[in-house]
Amino acid sequence: MREIGEDVEDAVAVAGQLVADLLDRYLGAHPRGALREEALALAIESADARGDERAARAWAAAYEASYPRGRFGAFARSHLEASSP
């Protein structure tokens, strides 16, 4: 028999992937969209929450390239610096 905690973990995993998919779609459909900066920051946070370090670094690099002085720059750089050897 499954425990409630397992159901919650499954729901969180599904929700996390849904968020990632929605952000991917937005960023793909609107590469210069008005909410691109926020979407990139959310993509970093979403990848981080899912434990996907590779995706978090990739989104952080994309953010840093587009918004080197952006509002979420310190957040993005922290993901780039954390991955440095």
C-alpha positions in Angstrom: 0.0 0.0 0.0 1.3 3.5 -0.9 1.7 6.1 1.8 0.4 9.6 1.5 4.0 10.9 1.4 4.7 8.9 -1.7 1.6 10.4 -3.4 2.7 13.9 -2.5 6.2 13.3 -3.8 4.8 12.0 -7.1 2.5 15.1 -7.4 5.4 17.5 -6.7 7.5 15.7 -9.3 4.7 16.0 -11.9 4.1 19.6 -11.0 7.8 20.4 -11.2 8.0 18.9 -14.7 4.9 20.7 -15.8 6.4 24.0 -14.7 9.6 23.2 -16.6 7.6 22.3 -19.7 5.6 25.5 -19.6 8.7 27.7 -19.1 10.4 25.9 -22.0 7.4 26.5 -24.2 7.2 30.2 -23.2 10.9 30.8 -23.8 10.8 28.9 -27.1 7.7 30.7 -28.4 8.7 34.2 -27.1 12.5 34.4 -27.3 12.3 38.2 -26.8 9.1 38.2 -24.8 8.3 40.8 -22.1 8.6 38.2 -19.4 11.8 36.5 -20.6 13.9 37.7 -17.7 11.5 36.4 -15.2 10.9 33.2 -17.1 14.7 32.5 -17.2 14.9 33.1 -13.4 12.0 30.8 -12.8 13.5 28.1 -15.1 16.7 28.2 -13.0 14.7 27.9 -9.8 12.5 25.1 -11.3 15.6 23.1 -12.4 17.2 23.6 -9.0 14.1 22.4 -7.2 14.0 19.3 -9.4 17.7 18.6 -8.7 18.6 19.1 -12.4 21.9 20.9 -12.0 22.7 20.7 -15.7 19.5 22.5 -16.6 20.0 25.0 -13.8 23.5 25.9 -15.1 22.2 26.1 -18.7 19.4 28.4 -17.8 21.7 30.5 -15.6 24.2 30.9 -18.5 21.4 31.9 -20.8 20.2 34.5 -18.2 23.7 35.8 -17.7 24.2 36.2 -21.4 21.0 38.1 -21.9 20.9 40.1 -18.6 24.4 40.6 -17.3 23.2 43.4 -15.0 19.7 41.9 -14.5 17.6 41.8 -11.4 18.3 38.1 -10.9 21.9 38.3 -11.8 23.3 37.3 -8.4 20.9 34.3 -8.4 22.0 33.2 -11.8 25.7 33.7 -11.1 25.4 31.6 -7.9 24.3 28.7 -10.0 27.2 29.2 -12.4 29.8 29.6 -9.6 28.5 26.6 -7.7 29.2 24.5 -10.7 32.8 25.7 -11.2 35.6 23.2 -10.1 
